[in-house]
Amino acid sequence: MPPRRRLSDADRGKAVAWLQEGVAVREVGRRLQVTHSVIQRLRDRFNNTGSVQEPRRAGRSRMTTRREDRYVIVSALRNRTATANTLRGQLRTFFISLFGV
């Protein structure tokens, strides 16, 4: 099964507008090239909450930023024998020297 394609905020807005104009759920799905069940869930979420935003997902929150992730990946590729503890130390010293944190 292919991975789910998330609807952009603009597409969600279009879908809700079309639904409010009376366009059928399946037709909205065809226009946005997603299944009708995606549009049904979006409609139900909008009717229940008044918002088209996706709910927060469960799970552990991120501890690093994208920038820090990128730094770790580049460091690991440059020094392939570095251990996780070494990379963590490099990350700390780099960002302390950069931002004085």
Secondary structure, DSSP 8 states (H G I E B T S, - for coil): --------HHHHHHHHHHHHHT--HHHHHHHHTS-HHHHHHHHHHHHHHS--S-----S---SS-HHHHHHHHHHHHH-TT--HHHHHHHHHHHHHHHH--
